[in-house]
Amino acid sequence: MATNTQKPKGPASYFPSIEKNYGQPIEHWMKVLKKAGPLKHMELVSLLKAEHGIGHGHANALVAAFLSGEKKAPAR
């Protein structure tokens, strides 16, 4: 029996926790990253941590998703 309730993998697996902990949808964070300009991965991670108080793991997941083009939160 197949189900459509597959758990997201990779960076997207962090999205529900990020939205809950920081009170903004993933799309908000993607806009923040886009506005930051052409920075390297760790520069973007540092920006999220320093300017928005996001933890390292969550910042890393957001940047990885952003740089890979995975811009939408997974369907729930």
C-alpha positions in Angstrom: 0.0 0.0 0.0 1.6 3.3 -1.1 1.1 6.5 0.8 1.7 10.1 -0.1 3.0 11.1 3.3 6.8 10.7 2.5 9.0 12.6 4.9 11.1 15.3 3.3 14.8 14.5 3.0 17.9 16.7 3.1 17.6 20.4 3.9 13.8 20.4 3.5 13.6 18.0 6.5 14.5 21.0 8.7 11.8 23.4 7.3 9.0 22.6 9.7 11.3 23.2 12.7 12.7 26.4 11.2 9.2 27.8 10.6 8.2 26.9 14.2 11.3 28.2 15.9 11.8 31.4 14.0 8.2 32.3 13.2 8.6 32.9 9.4 7.8 30.8 6.4 10.6 29.3 4.4 9.8 31.7 1.6 10.8 34.6 3.9 14.2 33.2 4.5 14.7 32.5 0.8 14.0 36.2 0.1 16.5 37.2 2.9 19.2 35.0 1.2 18.4 36.3 -2.3 18.6 39.9 -1.0 22.0 39.2 0.5 23.6 39.0 -2.9 26.2 36.6 -4.3 27.8 35.4 -1.2 29.4 32.0 -0.6 27.7 29.3 1.4 29.4 30.0 4.7 29.0 33.7 4.3 25.2 33.3 4.0 25.2 30.9 7.0 27.1 33.5 9.0 24.6 36.3 7.9 21.6 34.2 9.1 23.3 33.5 12.4 24.5 37.0 13.1 21.7 39.1 11.8 18.7 36.8 12.5 19.8 34.6 15.4 19.3 31.4 13.5 21.2 28.3 14.8 24.0 26.9 12.7 22.2 23.7 11.6 19.1 25.6 10.5 21.1 28.3 8.8 23.1 25.7 6.9 19.9 23.9 5.8 18.3 27.1 4.6 21.5 28.1 2.6 21.8 24.6 1.1 18.2 24.6 0.0 18.6 28.2 -1.4 21.7 27.4 -3.3 20.3 24.2 -4.7 17.1 25.9 -5.9 14.8 24.2 -3.4 12.8 27.3 -2.6 9.5 26.0 -1.4 8.5 24.3 1.9 7.5 20.7 1.5 3.8 19.8 1.2 2.4 18.7 4.5 
